[in-house]
Amino acid sequence: MSHFSIIKISIKNPNVQLLKQAVEEIARELGAEVVNTVRDYYGNTLNVITGIRNNIFYRGIGIVVNNRGEVEIVGDFYRIPTSEVEKFKQLLTQYYTTYALTSSLVQLGYSVQTQKVDDKIYIRAFTL
């Protein structure tokens, strides 16, 4: 049966702009377009803060923040490999955390460099 599923992740009270930046980076990495609606098998749509659509997530996968401030991944994952949904979840957490930490370090006066090597992101913070 096809329907919208909700997957909670460990980000709470997010900076929405950083969420959007994280999803834009994921879209570049996965060759996807950034969207603000996802749909289910029947064509019903759901508005999201941001999301992506590509050949794997052809109905879209999106991000919402519930009324408790918890970030949730939403979409109709019927016939979508669980490994792909998990990959999106991990990328979102990784990129959001990187952007949030980098933003905080810059506000504290540090110069920051990031580098992605394989599936890891390295952050270097230094003062002059």
Secondary structure in CASP SS format (residue, H / E / C, confidence):
PFRMAT SS
TARGET T0000
AUTHOR 0000-0000-0000
METHOD secondary structure of the structure
MODEL  1
M C 1.00
S C 1.00
H C 1.00
F C 1.00
S E 1.00
I E 1.00
I E 1.00
K E 1.00
I E 1.00
S E 1.00
I E 1.00
K E 1.00
N C 1.00
P C 1.00
N C 1.00
V H 1.00
Q H 1.00
L H 1.00
L H 1.00
K H 1.00
Q H 1.00
A H 1.00
V H 1.00
E H 1.00
E H 1.00
I H 1.00
A H 1.00
R H 1.00
E H 1.00
L H 1.00
G C 1.00
A C 1.00
E E 1.00
V E 1.00
V E 1.00
N E 1.00
T E 1.00
V E 1.00
R E 1.00
D C 1.00
Y C 1.00
Y C 1.00
G C 1.00
N C 1.00
T E 1.00
L E 1.00
N E 1.00
V E 1.00
I E 1.00
T E 1.00
G E 1.00
I E 1.00
R E 1.00
N C 1.00
N C 1.00
I C 1.00
F C 1.00
Y C 1.00
R C 1.00
G C 1.00
I E 1.00
G E 1.00
I E 1.00
V E 1.00
V E 1.00
N C 1.00
N C 1.00
R C 1.00
G C 1.00
E E 1.00
V E 1.00
E E 1.00
I E 1.00
V E 1.00
G E 1.00
D C 1.00
F C 1.00
Y C 1.00
R C 1.00
I C 1.00
P C 1.00
T H 1.00
S H 1.00
E H 1.00
V H 1.00
E H 1.00
K H 1.00
F H 1.00
K H 1.00
Q H 1.00
L H 1.00
L H 1.00
T H 1.00
Q H 1.00
Y H 1.00
Y H 1.00
T H 1.00
T H 1.00
Y H 1.00
A H 1.00
L H 1.00
T H 1.00
S H 1.00
S H 1.00
L H 1.00
V H 1.00
Q H 1.00
L C 1.00
G C 1.00
Y C 1.00
S E 1.00
V E 1.00
Q E 1.00
T E 1.00
Q E 1.00
K E 1.00
V E 1.00
D C 1.00
D C 1.00
K E 1.00
I E 1.00
Y E 1.00
I E 1.00
R E 1.00
A E 1.00
F E 1.00
T C 1.00
L C 1.00
END
